[in-house]
Amino acid sequence: MENIIEKLDSYEIMTNLLPGAFFGMALRLLCGLELPVDNIGEEIIVYYFMGFIINRLGSLIIKPLLLKCNFIKEVDYNEYVKAEKINEKVRTLAEICNYYRSILTASLILLFIKIFSCFKENTGWFLENWEFCFLLGCATLFLFSYKKQMRFVCKRVGAIDEAKGEQDKRMKSPRD
């Protein structure tokens, strides 16, 4: 188990493990829901994957909503790549932003669960079919996560190609 934790980089800890742990503990303390785990190793894995799902929900739903209502702004990706090459702190700041987004998303899910639990007598169909809903939700979530990640990879490659093209132009131009 220690080897797995040691292999997690700061981004995975900040955006997956810590929000998952926050969510799992809040489920227990605020909603009275216990996780079906037998030991600390299982608990860490469950926290990580809960955080992973929370992170994806934040990326695919919360961030676009906040952008749409002009609550946050985003820089052009090519500008981000250039800034990241100049100052490594930009990556750290982006990780912290994603951590806050994951905690926000976890808090909103907890709020939804708390509200939903107030109306549990009217949730018979959902309680009987929650496994199906969960699997369908995960499949949909990761379908769009995959699409977004592919778009991110393409933008990154495009930014590198653009930067390389600018560098090639500078190398070919006569120097004074």
TIPADREN-24685 format. One record per atom (N, C-alpha, C, O): residue number from 1; y, z, x; residue in three letters. Coordinates in steps of 0.05 Angstrom, whole numbers, plus 5000, padded with zeros to 4 digits. Layout:
BEGIN
ATOM;k;c2;c3;c1;r
ATOM;NUM;Y;Z;X;ALA
...
END
This chain:
BEGIN
ATOM;k;c2;c3;c1;r
ATOM;1;4976;5000;5017;MET
ATOM;1;5000;5000;5000;MET
ATOM;1;5025;5000;5017;MET
ATOM;1;5044;4986;5011;MET
ATOM;2;5025;5015;5039;GLU
ATOM;2;5048;5016;5057;GLU
ATOM;2;5054;4989;5068;GLU
ATOM;2;5078;4982;5071;GLU
ATOM;3;5033;4973;5075;ASN
ATOM;3;5038;4946;5085;ASN
ATOM;3;5052;4928;5066;ASN
ATOM;3;5069;4912;5073;ASN
ATOM;4;5046;4931;5040;ILE
ATOM;4;5059;4915;5020;ILE
ATOM;4;5089;4922;5018;ILE
ATOM;4;5106;4904;5018;ILE
ATOM;5;5095;4947;5018;ILE
ATOM;5;5123;4956;5016;ILE
ATOM;5;5138;4948;5041;ILE
ATOM;5;5161;4940;5039;ILE
ATOM;6;5125;4950;5064;GLU
ATOM;6;5139;4942;5089;GLU
ATOM;6;5146;4912;5089;GLU
ATOM;6;5165;4904;5102;GLU
ATOM;7;5130;4896;5075;LYS
ATOM;7;5135;4867;5075;LYS
ATOM;7;5157;4858;5056;LYS
ATOM;7;5166;4835;5057;LYS
ATOM;8;5165;4876;5038;LEU
ATOM;8;5187;4870;5020;LEU
ATOM;8;5213;4869;5035;LEU
ATOM;8;5220;4888;5050;LEU
ATOM;9;5229;4848;5031;ASP
ATOM;9;5255;4847;5044;ASP
ATOM;9;5275;4861;5027;ASP
ATOM;9;5269;4869;5004;ASP
ATOM;10;5299;4864;5037;SER
ATOM;10;5320;4880;5023;SER
ATOM;10;5326;4868;4995;SER
ATOM;10;5331;4883;4976;SER
ATOM;11;5325;4842;4993;TYR
ATOM;11;5331;4829;4968;TYR
ATOM;11;5310;4837;4947;TYR
ATOM;11;5317;4843;4924;TYR
ATOM;12;5285;4836;4954;GLU
ATOM;12;5264;4843;4935;GLU
ATOM;12;5265;4872;4927;GLU
ATOM;12;5259;4879;4904;GLU
ATOM;13;5272;4889;4946;ILE
ATOM;13;5274;4918;4940;ILE
ATOM;13;5298;4922;4921;ILE
ATOM;13;5296;4937;4901;ILE
ATOM;14;5321;4910;4927;MET
ATOM;14;5345;4914;4912;MET
ATOM;14;5344;4901;4884;MET
ATOM;14;5353;4913;4865;MET
ATOM;15;5331;4878;4881;THR
ATOM;15;5332;4864;4855;THR
ATOM;15;5307;4867;4839;THR
ATOM;15;5307;4860;4815;THR
ATOM;16;5285;4876;4851;ASN
ATOM;16;5260;4878;4836;ASN
ATOM;16;5250;4907;4835;ASN
ATOM;16;5246;4918;4813;ASN
ATOM;17;5245;4919;4858;LEU
ATOM;17;5232;4946;4858;LEU
ATOM;17;5250;4968;4847;LEU
ATOM;17;5242;4983;4830;LEU
ATOM;18;5275;4970;4857;LEU
ATOM;18;5293;4991;4847;LEU
ATOM;18;5299;4988;4817;LEU
ATOM;18;5298;5008;4803;LEU
ATOM;19;5307;4964;4807;PRO
ATOM;19;5311;4962;4778;PRO
ATOM;19;5286;4968;4762;PRO
ATOM;19;5287;4979;4740;PRO
ATOM;20;5263;4960;4772;GLY
ATOM;20;5237;4965;4759;GLY
ATOM;20;5232;4995;4757;GLY
ATOM;20;5223;5005;4737;GLY
ATOM;21;5237;5009;4780;ALA
ATOM;21;5233;5038;4780;ALA
ATOM;21;5253;5052;4761;ALA
ATOM;21;5246;5070;4746;ALA
ATOM;22;5278;5043;4761;PHE
ATOM;22;5298;5053;4743;PHE
ATOM;22;5289;5049;4714;PHE
ATOM;22;5290;5068;4697;PHE
ATOM;23;5279;5025;4708;PHE
ATOM;23;5270;5019;4681;PHE
ATOM;23;5246;5035;4673;PHE
ATOM;23;5245;5046;4651;PHE
ATOM;24;5227;5038;4691;GLY
ATOM;24;5203;5053;4685;GLY
ATOM;24;5209;5083;4680;GLY
ATOM;24;5198;5095;4661;GLY
ATOM;25;5226;5094;4697;MET
ATOM;25;5233;5122;4693;MET
ATOM;25;5250;5126;4668;MET
ATOM;25;5246;5146;4653;MET
ATOM;26;5268;5107;4662;ALA
ATOM;26;5284;5109;4638;ALA
ATOM;26;5267;5106;4613;ALA
ATOM;26;5272;5119;4593;ALA
ATOM;27;5246;5089;4614;LEU
ATOM;27;5228;5087;4591;LEU
ATOM;27;5215;5114;4585;LEU
ATOM;27;5213;5122;4562;LEU
ATOM;28;5207;5128;4606;ARG
ATOM;28;5194;5154;4602;ARG
ATOM;28;5215;5175;4593;ARG
ATOM;28;5209;5189;4574;ARG
ATOM;29;5238;5176;4606;LEU
ATOM;29;5257;5197;4600;LEU
ATOM;29;5273;5193;4574;LEU
ATOM;29;5277;5212;4559;LEU
ATOM;30;5281;5168;4569;LEU
ATOM;30;5298;5162;4546;LEU
ATOM;30;5283;5153;4521;LEU
ATOM;30;5292;5157;4499;LEU
ATOM;31;5260;5140;4526;CYS
ATOM;31;5245;5129;4503;CYS
ATOM;31;5218;5142;4498;CYS
ATOM;31;5205;5137;4478;CYS
ATOM;32;5210;5160;4516;GLY
ATOM;32;5184;5173;4512;GLY
ATOM;32;5160;5155;4516;GLY
ATOM;32;5139;5161;4506;GLY
ATOM;33;5163;5133;4530;LEU
ATOM;33;5141;5114;4534;LEU
ATOM;33;5130;5117;4562;LEU
ATOM;33;5145;5116;4582;LEU
ATOM;34;5104;5122;4564;GLU
ATOM;34;5091;5126;4590;GLU
ATOM;34;5077;5100;4598;GLU
ATOM;34;5066;5085;4582;GLU
ATOM;35;5077;5095;4624;LEU
ATOM;35;5063;5072;4635;LEU
ATOM;35;5034;5078;4639;LEU
ATOM;35;5027;5100;4648;LEU
ATOM;36;5016;5060;4633;PRO
ATOM;36;4987;5065;4636;PRO
ATOM;36;4978;5060;4665;PRO
ATOM;36;4965;5041;4671;PRO
ATOM;37;4986;5078;4683;VAL
ATOM;37;4979;5076;4711;VAL
ATOM;37;4963;5101;4720;VAL
ATOM;37;4967;5122;4709;VAL
ATOM;38;4946;5097;4740;ASP
ATOM;38;4929;5119;4749;ASP
ATOM;38;4938;5131;4775;ASP
ATOM;38;4931;5154;4781;ASP
ATOM;39;4954;5117;4791;ASN
ATOM;39;4963;5128;4817;ASN
ATOM;39;4990;5115;4825;ASN
ATOM;39;5000;5097;4812;ASN
ATOM;40;5001;5126;4847;ILE
ATOM;40;5027;5117;4856;ILE
ATOM;40;5027;5088;4864;ILE
ATOM;40;5047;5074;4860;ILE
ATOM;41;5005;5078;4875;GLY
ATOM;41;5003;5050;4883;GLY
ATOM;41;5006;5031;4859;GLY
ATOM;41;5021;5012;4860;GLY
ATOM;42;4992;5038;4838;GLU
ATOM;42;4994;5022;4813;GLU
ATOM;42;5022;5024;4802;GLU
ATOM;42;5033;5004;4792;GLU
ATOM;43;5034;5047;4803;GLU
ATOM;43;5061;5051;4792;GLU
ATOM;43;5081;5034;4807;GLU
ATOM;43;5099;5022;4795;GLU
ATOM;44;5079;5033;4834;ILE
ATOM;44;5097;5016;4849;ILE
ATOM;44;5094;4987;4842;ILE
ATOM;44;5114;4973;4839;ILE
ATOM;45;5070;4978;4839;ILE
ATOM;45;5065;4950;4832;ILE
ATOM;45;5076;4944;4804;ILE
ATOM;45;5089;4923;4800;ILE
ATOM;46;5072;4962;4785;VAL
ATOM;46;5083;4959;4758;VAL
ATOM;46;5113;4958;4759;VAL
ATOM;46;5126;4942;4745;VAL
ATOM;47;5125;4977;4774;TYR
ATOM;47;5154;4977;4776;TYR
ATOM;47;5165;4951;4788;TYR
ATOM;47;5185;4940;4778;TYR
ATOM;48;5151;4941;4808;TYR
ATOM;48;5160;4916;4821;TYR
ATOM;48;5160;4893;4801;TYR
ATOM;48;5179;4878;4798;TYR
ATOM;49;5138;4890;4786;PHE
ATOM;49;5136;4868;4767;PHE
ATOM;49;5154;4872;4743;PHE
ATOM;49;5164;4852;4732;PHE
ATOM;50;5158;4896;4734;MET
ATOM;50;5178;4900;4713;MET
ATOM;50;5206;4892;4723;MET
ATOM;50;5221;4879;4709;MET
ATOM;51;5212;4900;4748;GLY
ATOM;51;5237;4892;4760;GLY
ATOM;51;5240;4862;4763;GLY
ATOM;51;5261;4851;4760;GLY
ATOM;52;5218;4849;4771;PHE
ATOM;52;5217;4820;4774;PHE
ATOM;52;5224;4806;4748;PHE
ATOM;52;5240;4788;4747;PHE
ATOM;53;5212;4815;4726;ILE
ATOM;53;5217;4804;4700;ILE
ATOM;53;5246;4810;4691;ILE
ATOM;53;5259;4792;4681;ILE
ATOM;54;5255;4833;4696;ILE
ATOM;54;5283;4841;4690;ILE
ATOM;54;5302;4823;4706;ILE
ATOM;54;5322;4813;4695;ILE
ATOM;55;5296;4819;4731;ASN
ATOM;55;5313;4802;4748;ASN
ATOM;55;5314;4773;4737;ASN
ATOM;55;5336;4761;4736;ASN
ATOM;56;5292;4762;4729;ARG
ATOM;56;5291;4735;4717;ARG
ATOM;56;5307;4734;4691;ARG
ATOM;56;5322;4715;4687;ARG
ATOM;57;5304;4754;4674;LEU
ATOM;57;5319;4755;4649;LEU
ATOM;57;5349;4756;4655;LEU
ATOM;57;5365;4742;4641;LEU
ATOM;58;5357;4771;4675;GLY
ATOM;58;5385;4773;4682;GLY
ATOM;58;5395;4746;4692;GLY
ATOM;58;5418;4738;4686;GLY
ATOM;59;5379;4733;4708;SER
ATOM;59;5387;4707;4720;SER
ATOM;59;5389;4685;4699;SER
ATOM;59;5407;4668;4700;SER
ATOM;60;5370;4685;4680;LEU
ATOM;60;5369;4663;4661;LEU
ATOM;60;5385;4668;4635;LEU
ATOM;60;5392;4649;4622;LEU
ATOM;61;5390;4693;4629;ILE
ATOM;61;5404;4699;4603;ILE
ATOM;61;5430;4713;4607;ILE
ATOM;61;5451;4704;4598;ILE
ATOM;62;5430;4736;4621;ILE
ATOM;62;5454;4752;4624;ILE
ATOM;62;5476;4738;4640;ILE
ATOM;62;5498;4736;4631;ILE
ATOM;63;5469;4728;4664;LYS
ATOM;63;5488;4714;4680;LYS
ATOM;63;5501;4691;4666;LYS
ATOM;63;5526;4689;4666;LYS
ATOM;64;5486;4672;4654;PRO
ATOM;64;5499;4650;4639;PRO
ATOM;64;5517;4660;4616;PRO
ATOM;64;5538;4648;4612;PRO
ATOM;65;5509;4681;4602;LEU
ATOM;65;5526;4691;4581;LEU
ATOM;65;5552;4702;4592;LEU
ATOM;65;5574;4698;4580;LEU
ATOM;66;5551;4717;4614;LEU
ATOM;66;5575;4728;4626;LEU
ATOM;66;5593;4706;4637;LEU
ATOM;66;5617;4708;4637;LEU
ATOM;67;5581;4685;4648;LEU
ATOM;67;5597;4662;4657;LEU
ATOM;67;5610;4648;4634;LEU
ATOM;67;5634;4640;4635;LEU
ATOM;68;5595;4644;4612;LYS
ATOM;68;5606;4630;4589;LYS
ATOM;68;5629;4644;4576;LYS
ATOM;68;5648;4631;4567;LYS
ATOM;69;5628;4671;4576;CYS
ATOM;69;5651;4685;4564;CYS
ATOM;69;5672;4693;4584;CYS
ATOM;69;5690;4709;4579;CYS
ATOM;70;5670;4681;4608;ASN
ATOM;70;5690;4684;4630;ASN
ATOM;70;5693;4713;4639;ASN
ATOM;70;5714;4721;4648;ASN
ATOM;71;5672;4729;4636;PHE
ATOM;71;5672;4756;4647;PHE
ATOM;71;5669;4756;4677;PHE
ATOM;71;5680;4773;4691;PHE
ATOM;72;5653;4737;4687;ILE
ATOM;72;5650;4733;4716;ILE
ATOM;72;5655;4704;4723;ILE
ATOM;72;5656;4687;4705;ILE
ATOM;73;5660;4699;4748;LYS
ATOM;73;5664;4672;4758;LYS
ATOM;73;5644;4668;4781;LYS
ATOM;73;5633;4687;4793;LYS
ATOM;74;5638;4642;4786;GLU
ATOM;74;5619;4635;4807;GLU
ATOM;74;5632;4614;4825;GLU
ATOM;74;5646;4597;4816;GLU
ATOM;75;5626;4616;4851;VAL
ATOM;75;5636;4596;4869;VAL
ATOM;75;5617;4572;4870;VAL
ATOM;75;5594;4575;4864;VAL
ATOM;76;5628;4550;4878;ASP
ATOM;76;5611;4526;4882;ASP
ATOM;76;5589;4532;4903;ASP
ATOM;76;5595;4545;4923;ASP
ATOM;77;5565;4523;4898;TYR
ATOM;77;5543;4530;4915;TYR
ATOM;77;5547;4520;4944;TYR
ATOM;77;5541;4535;4963;TYR
ATOM;78;5558;4496;4948;ASN
ATOM;78;5564;4486;4975;ASN
ATOM;78;5583;4505;4989;ASN
ATOM;78;5580;4509;5013;ASN
ATOM;79;5603;4515;4975;GLU
ATOM;79;5622;4534;4987;GLU
ATOM;79;5608;4560;4995;GLU
ATOM;79;5614;4572;5015;GLU
ATOM;80;5590;4569;4978;TYR
ATOM;80;5574;4593;4983;TYR
ATOM;80;5558;4589;5009;TYR
ATOM;80;5558;4607;5026;TYR
ATOM;81;5545;4567;5012;VAL
ATOM;81;5528;4562;5036;VAL
ATOM;81;5546;4561;5061;VAL
ATOM;81;5538;4573;5081;VAL
ATOM;82;5569;4549;5059;LYS
ATOM;82;5587;4548;5082;LYS
ATOM;82;5596;4576;5089;LYS
ATOM;82;5596;4584;5113;LYS
ATOM;83;5604;4592;5069;ALA
ATOM;83;5613;4619;5074;ALA
ATOM;83;5591;4637;5085;ALA
ATOM;83;5596;4653;5103;ALA
ATOM;84;5567;4632;5076;GLU
ATOM;84;5544;4648;5086;GLU
ATOM;84;5539;4643;5115;GLU
ATOM;84;5531;4661;5130;GLU
ATOM;85;5543;4618;5124;LYS
ATOM;85;5539;4611;5152;LYS
ATOM;85;5561;4623;5170;LYS
ATOM;85;5556;4630;5193;LYS
ATOM;86;5585;4626;5159;ILE
ATOM;86;5607;4637;5174;ILE
ATOM;86;5606;4668;5175;ILE
ATOM;86;5612;4680;5195;ILE
ATOM;87;5598;4680;5152;ASN
ATOM;87;5598;4709;5150;ASN
ATOM;87;5573;4719;5136;ASN
ATOM;87;5570;4714;5112;ASN
ATOM;88;5555;4732;5151;GLU
ATOM;88;5529;4741;5139;GLU
ATOM;88;5533;4761;5117;GLU
ATOM;88;5515;4765;5101;GLU
ATOM;89;5556;4775;5116;LYS
ATOM;89;5561;4795;5096;LYS
ATOM;89;5561;4783;5068;LYS
ATOM;89;5556;4797;5048;LYS
ATOM;90;5567;4757;5066;VAL
ATOM;90;5567;4743;5040;VAL
ATOM;90;5539;4746;5027;VAL
ATOM;90;5538;4751;5003;VAL
ATOM;91;5518;4743;5042;ARG
ATOM;91;5491;4745;5031;ARG
ATOM;91;5486;4774;5021;ARG
ATOM;91;5475;4778;4999;ARG
ATOM;92;5495;4794;5036;THR
ATOM;92;5492;4822;5028;THR
ATOM;92;5507;4827;5002;THR
ATOM;92;5497;4840;4984;THR
ATOM;93;5531;4817;5000;LEU
ATOM;93;5547;4821;4976;LEU
ATOM;93;5534;4807;4952;LEU
ATOM;93;5535;4818;4930;LEU
ATOM;94;5522;4784;4956;ALA
ATOM;94;5508;4770;4934;ALA
ATOM;94;5483;4786;4926;ALA
ATOM;94;5478;4788;4902;ALA
ATOM;95;5469;4799;4945;GLU
ATOM;95;5446;4815;4938;GLU
ATOM;95;5455;4839;4921;GLU
ATOM;95;5441;4846;4901;GLU
ATOM;96;5477;4851;4928;ILE
ATOM;96;5487;4874;4913;ILE
ATOM;96;5495;4865;4885;ILE
ATOM;96;5490;4880;4865;ILE
ATOM;97;5508;4842;4882;CYS
ATOM;97;5514;4831;4856;CYS
ATOM;97;5489;4828;4839;CYS
ATOM;97;5489;4835;4815;CYS
ATOM;98;5468;4817;4851;ASN
ATOM;98;5443;4812;4836;ASN
ATOM;98;5430;4839;4829;ASN
ATOM;98;5417;4841;4808;ASN
ATOM;99;5433;4859;4846;TYR
ATOM;99;5423;4886;4839;TYR
ATOM;99;5437;4897;4815;TYR
ATOM;99;5424;4906;4796;TYR
ATOM;100;5463;4895;4814;TYR
ATOM;100;5479;4905;4791;TYR
ATOM;100;5471;4889;4766;TYR
ATOM;100;5469;4901;4744;TYR
ATOM;101;5467;4863;4769;ARG
ATOM;101;5459;4847;4746;ARG
ATOM;101;5432;4856;4735;ARG
ATOM;101;5428;4857;4711;ARG
ATOM;102;5413;4863;4753;SER
ATOM;102;5387;4872;4745;SER
ATOM;102;5389;4900;4731;SER
ATOM;102;5375;4904;4711;SER
ATOM;103;5405;4917;4741;ILE
ATOM;103;5408;4944;4728;ILE
ATOM;103;5422;4940;4701;ILE
ATOM;103;5414;4953;4682;ILE
ATOM;104;5441;4922;4699;LEU
ATOM;104;5454;4916;4673;LEU
ATOM;104;5433;4906;4654;LEU
ATOM;104;5432;4915;4631;LEU
ATOM;105;5416;4887;4663;THR
ATOM;105;5396;4876;4645;THR
ATOM;105;5376;4897;4637;THR
ATOM;105;5368;4898;4613;THR
ATOM;106;5367;4914;4655;ALA
ATOM;106;5349;4936;4648;ALA
ATOM;106;5362;4954;4627;ALA
ATOM;106;5348;4963;4609;ALA
ATOM;107;5387;4961;4631;SER
ATOM;107;5401;4978;4612;SER
ATOM;107;5403;4965;4584;SER
ATOM;107;5399;4979;4564;SER
ATOM;108;5407;4939;4583;LEU
ATOM;108;5409;4925;4557;LEU
ATOM;108;5381;4925;4544;LEU
ATOM;108;5379;4927;4520;LEU
ATOM;109;5360;4921;4560;ILE
ATOM;109;5333;4921;4548;ILE
ATOM;109;5327;4949;4538;ILE
ATOM;109;5315;4951;4516;ILE
ATOM;110;5334;4969;4553;LEU
ATOM;110;5329;4997;4543;LEU
ATOM;110;5344;5002;4517;LEU
ATOM;110;5334;5015;4499;LEU
ATOM;111;5369;4993;4516;LEU
ATOM;111;5384;4996;4491;LEU
ATOM;111;5370;4981;4468;LEU
ATOM;111;5369;4992;4446;LEU
ATOM;112;5360;4957;4473;PHE
ATOM;112;5346;4942;4452;PHE
ATOM;112;5321;4957;4444;PHE
ATOM;112;5315;4959;4420;PHE
ATOM;113;5306;4968;4463;ILE
ATOM;113;5282;4984;4456;ILE
ATOM;113;5289;5008;4439;ILE
ATOM;113;5275;5014;4420;ILE
ATOM;114;5310;5022;4447;LYS
ATOM;114;5318;5046;4432;LYS
ATOM;114;5326;5038;4403;LYS
ATOM;114;5318;5052;4384;LYS
ATOM;115;5341;5016;4400;ILE
ATOM;115;5349;5007;4373;ILE
ATOM;115;5324;4998;4358;ILE
ATOM;115;5321;5005;4334;ILE
ATOM;116;5306;4983;4371;PHE
ATOM;116;5282;4973;4358;PHE
ATOM;116;5265;4997;4349;PHE
ATOM;116;5253;4995;4327;PHE
ATOM;117;5263;5018;4365;SER
ATOM;117;5246;5041;4357;SER
ATOM;117;5257;5056;4333;SER
ATOM;117;5242;5069;4319;SER
ATOM;118;5283;5053;4327;CYS
ATOM;118;5294;5065;4303;CYS
ATOM;118;5284;5051;4278;CYS
ATOM;118;5284;5063;4256;CYS
ATOM;119;5276;5026;4280;PHE
ATOM;119;5266;5011;4257;PHE
ATOM;119;5236;5005;4258;PHE
ATOM;119;5227;4985;4248;PHE
ATOM;120;5221;5023;4272;LYS
ATOM;120;5193;5017;4276;LYS
ATOM;120;5176;5015;4251;LYS
ATOM;120;5155;5003;4251;LYS
ATOM;121;5184;5028;4229;GLU
ATOM;121;5168;5025;4205;GLU
ATOM;121;5168;4997;4194;GLU
ATOM;121;5149;4989;4179;GLU
ATOM;122;5188;4980;4201;ASN
ATOM;122;5189;4953;4192;ASN
ATOM;122;5179;4933;4213;ASN
ATOM;122;5186;4909;4211;ASN
ATOM;123;5164;4942;4232;THR
ATOM;123;5156;4924;4254;THR
ATOM;123;5126;4920;4255;THR
ATOM;123;5114;4917;4277;THR
ATOM;124;5113;4921;4233;GLY
ATOM;124;5084;4919;4232;GLY
ATOM;124;5072;4894;4245;GLY
ATOM;124;5054;4896;4261;GLY
ATOM;125;5084;4870;4239;TRP
ATOM;125;5074;4846;4251;TRP
ATOM;125;5076;4846;4281;TRP
ATOM;125;5058;4839;4296;TRP
ATOM;126;5099;4855;4291;PHE
ATOM;126;5104;4856;4320;PHE
ATOM;126;5084;4875;4333;PHE
ATOM;126;5073;4868;4354;PHE
ATOM;127;5080;4898;4322;LEU
ATOM;127;5061;4918;4334;LEU
ATOM;127;5033;4907;4335;LEU
ATOM;127;5018;4914;4353;LEU
ATOM;128;5025;4891;4315;GLU
ATOM;128;4999;4879;4315;GLU
ATOM;128;4996;4855;4335;GLU
ATOM;128;4974;4849;4344;GLU
ATOM;129;5018;4842;4341;ASN
ATOM;129;5018;4818;4357;ASN
ATOM;129;5034;4819;4383;ASN
ATOM;129;5042;4799;4393;ASN
ATOM;130;5040;4843;4392;TRP
ATOM;130;5058;4846;4415;TRP
ATOM;130;5046;4832;4440;TRP
ATOM;130;5062;4822;4457;TRP
ATOM;131;5020;4832;4444;GLU
ATOM;131;5008;4820;4468;GLU
ATOM;131;5014;4790;4468;GLU
ATOM;131;5021;4779;4489;GLU
ATOM;132;5011;4777;4445;PHE
ATOM;132;5017;4748;4443;PHE
ATOM;132;5047;4743;4448;PHE
ATOM;132;5054;4725;4463;PHE
ATOM;133;5064;4759;4437;CYS
ATOM;133;5093;4757;4441;CYS
ATOM;133;5100;4761;4471;CYS
ATOM;133;5116;4746;4482;CYS
ATOM;134;5087;4780;4483;PHE
ATOM;134;5092;4786;4512;PHE
ATOM;134;5084;4762;4529;PHE
ATOM;134;5099;4753;4546;PHE
ATOM;135;5060;4751;4524;LEU
ATOM;135;5050;4729;4540;LEU
ATOM;135;5067;4704;4536;LEU
ATOM;135;5074;4689;4555;LEU
ATOM;136;5074;4698;4511;LEU
ATOM;136;5091;4675;4505;LEU
ATOM;136;5119;4679;4518;LEU
ATOM;136;5130;4660;4529;LEU
ATOM;137;5130;4703;4516;GLY
ATOM;137;5155;4709;4529;GLY
ATOM;137;5154;4705;4559;GLY
ATOM;137;5173;4693;4571;GLY
ATOM;138;5133;4715;4572;CYS
ATOM;138;5131;4712;4601;CYS
ATOM;138;5127;4683;4609;CYS
ATOM;138;5140;4674;4628;CYS
ATOM;139;5111;4668;4594;ALA
ATOM;139;5107;4640;4601;ALA
ATOM;139;5134;4625;4599;ALA
ATOM;139;5140;4609;4616;ALA
ATOM;140;5149;4630;4578;THR
ATOM;140;5175;4617;4574;THR
ATOM;140;5194;4625;4596;THR
ATOM;140;5208;4609;4607;THR
ATOM;141;5195;4651;4601;LEU
ATOM;141;5213;4662;4622;LEU
ATOM;141;5208;4648;4649;LEU
ATOM;141;5226;4640;4663;LEU
ATOM;142;5183;4647;4657;PHE
ATOM;142;5176;4637;4684;PHE
ATOM;142;5177;4606;4685;PHE
ATOM;142;5180;4595;4706;PHE
ATOM;143;5174;4593;4662;LEU
ATOM;143;5179;4564;4661;LEU
ATOM;143;5208;4558;4668;LEU
ATOM;143;5213;4541;4685;LEU
ATOM;144;5226;4572;4656;PHE
ATOM;144;5255;4567;4661;PHE
ATOM;144;5263;4579;4689;PHE
ATOM;144;5281;4568;4701;PHE
ATOM;145;5250;4600;4698;SER
ATOM;145;5255;4610;4725;SER
ATOM;145;5247;4589;4746;SER
ATOM;145;5261;4585;4765;SER
ATOM;146;5224;4577;4741;TYR
ATOM;146;5215;4556;4760;TYR
ATOM;146;5235;4533;4761;TYR
ATOM;146;5242;4523;4782;TYR
ATOM;147;5244;4524;4737;LYS
ATOM;147;5263;4502;4736;LYS
ATOM;147;5289;4510;4750;LYS
ATOM;147;5300;4493;4765;LYS
ATOM;148;5299;4534;4746;LYS
ATOM;148;5323;4543;4759;LYS
ATOM;148;5319;4544;4789;LYS
ATOM;148;5337;4536;4804;LYS
ATOM;149;5297;4554;4799;GLN
ATOM;149;5292;4557;4827;GLN
ATOM;149;5290;4529;4840;GLN
ATOM;149;5300;4525;4863;GLN
ATOM;150;5278;4510;4827;MET
ATOM;150;5276;4482;4837;MET
ATOM;150;5305;4471;4840;MET
ATOM;150;5311;4457;4859;MET
ATOM;151;5321;4476;4820;ARG
ATOM;151;5349;4466;4821;ARG
ATOM;151;5364;4479;4845;ARG
ATOM;151;5379;4466;4859;ARG
ATOM;152;5358;4505;4849;PHE
ATOM;152;5370;4520;4872;PHE
ATOM;152;5362;4508;4899;PHE
ATOM;152;5378;4504;4916;PHE
ATOM;153;5336;4501;4902;VAL
ATOM;153;5326;4489;4926;VAL
ATOM;153;5339;4462;4931;VAL
ATOM;153;5347;4456;4953;VAL
ATOM;154;5341;4446;4910;CYS
ATOM;154;5354;4420;4912;CYS
ATOM;154;5383;4423;4921;CYS
ATOM;154;5393;4408;4938;CYS
ATOM;155;5398;4442;4909;LYS
ATOM;155;5426;4447;4917;LYS
ATOM;155;5428;4455;4946;LYS
ATOM;155;5446;4447;4960;LYS
ATOM;156;5409;4473;4954;ARG
ATOM;156;5410;4482;4982;ARG
ATOM;156;5405;4460;5001;ARG
ATOM;156;5420;4457;5021;ARG
ATOM;157;5386;4443;4996;VAL
ATOM;157;5380;4420;5013;VAL
ATOM;157;5404;4401;5013;VAL
ATOM;157;5412;4391;5034;VAL
ATOM;158;5416;4397;4990;GLY
ATOM;158;5440;4380;4988;GLY
ATOM;158;5463;4391;5004;GLY
ATOM;158;5477;4376;5017;GLY
ATOM;159;5467;4417;5003;ALA
ATOM;159;5488;4430;5019;ALA
ATOM;159;5483;4427;5049;ALA
ATOM;159;5502;4422;5064;ALA
ATOM;160;5458;4430;5057;ILE
ATOM;160;5452;4427;5085;ILE
ATOM;160;5456;4398;5094;ILE
ATOM;160;5467;4393;5115;ILE
ATOM;161;5447;4379;5077;ASP
ATOM;161;5452;4350;5084;ASP
ATOM;161;5481;4344;5086;ASP
ATOM;161;5490;4329;5104;ASP
ATOM;162;5497;4356;5067;GLU
ATOM;162;5526;4351;5068;GLU
ATOM;162;5539;4363;5093;GLU
ATOM;162;5555;4350;5106;GLU
ATOM;163;5530;4387;5100;ALA
ATOM;163;5541;4400;5125;ALA
ATOM;163;5533;4384;5149;ALA
ATOM;163;5548;4381;5168;ALA
ATOM;164;5508;4374;5150;LYS
ATOM;164;5498;4358;5172;LYS
ATOM;164;5514;4332;5174;LYS
ATOM;164;5521;4324;5196;LYS
ATOM;165;5520;4320;5151;GLY
ATOM;165;5536;4295;5151;GLY
ATOM;165;5564;4300;5162;GLY
ATOM;165;5574;4283;5177;GLY
ATOM;166;5576;4322;5155;GLU
ATOM;166;5603;4329;5165;GLU
ATOM;166;5601;4334;5196;GLU
ATOM;166;5619;4326;5210;GLU
ATOM;167;5580;4347;5205;GLN
ATOM;167;5577;4352;5233;GLN
ATOM;167;5573;4326;5248;GLN
ATOM;167;5584;4322;5270;GLN
ATOM;168;5557;4307;5237;ASP
ATOM;168;5552;4281;5250;ASP
ATOM;168;5578;4266;5252;ASP
ATOM;168;5583;4252;5272;ASP
ATOM;169;5595;4267;5231;LYS
ATOM;169;5621;4253;5232;LYS
ATOM;169;5638;4264;5254;LYS
ATOM;169;5651;4249;5268;LYS
ATOM;170;5639;4291;5257;ARG
ATOM;170;5655;4303;5278;ARG
ATOM;170;5645;4295;5306;ARG
ATOM;170;5661;4291;5324;ARG
ATOM;171;5619;4293;5309;MET
ATOM;171;5608;4286;5335;MET
ATOM;171;5614;4257;5342;MET
ATOM;171;5617;4251;5365;MET
ATOM;172;5615;4239;5322;LYS
ATOM;172;5620;4211;5327;LYS
ATOM;172;5650;4205;5331;LYS
ATOM;172;5657;4185;5344;LYS
ATOM;173;5667;4221;5319;SER
ATOM;173;5696;4215;5321;SER
ATOM;173;5706;4221;5349;SER
ATOM;173;5698;4240;5362;SER
ATOM;174;5724;4203;5360;PRO
ATOM;174;5734;4207;5387;PRO
ATOM;174;5751;4233;5388;PRO
ATOM;174;5766;4239;5370;PRO
ATOM;175;5748;4247;5410;ARG
ATOM;175;5763;4271;5415;ARG
ATOM;175;5788;4265;5430;ARG
ATOM;175;5788;4248;5448;ARG
ATOM;176;5809;4280;5424;ASP
ATOM;176;5834;4277;5439;ASP
ATOM;176;5834;4291;5465;ASP
ATOM;176;5854;4290;5479;ASP
END
